[in-house]
Amino acid sequence: MLQMCLPCCQHSNFPNPSEFIGVVITFVETVVSMFPVILNSFVLPAIML
């Protein structure tokens, strides 16, 4: 499936499919690591009120 995707990815604006996947993975890891902070700062005060 990845080999089928490679020709169309080369014609699109992405510099490299693997680089794009790496950026997505780092973005997801950042969101997941920030999730407890967001939970503590927004959800818990709302429950307390």
C-alpha positions, -999 to 999 in steps of 0.1 A, spaced: 0 0 0 29 24 8 45 16 -26 12 25 -43 11 58 -24 47 68 -32 42 81 -68 13 103 -58 31 116 -28 61 126 -49 38 148 -71 22 165 -41 36 192 -19 51 170 8 89 169 6 91 132 17 64 108 28 86 95 57 94 130 68 57 139 68 50 108 89 77 117 113 63 152 117 28 137 124 43 113 149 61 141 168 30 162 168 9 133 182 35 126 209 35 163 219 -3 164 221 -3 131 242 24 144 265 5 177 270 -28 159 275 -25 155 314 -15 192 317 -46 202 297 -67 178 317 -54 192 351 -58 229 340 -93 227 324 -112 196 333 -105 194 370 -114 230 379 -147 225 360 -154 194 380 -146 212 412 -170 240 404 
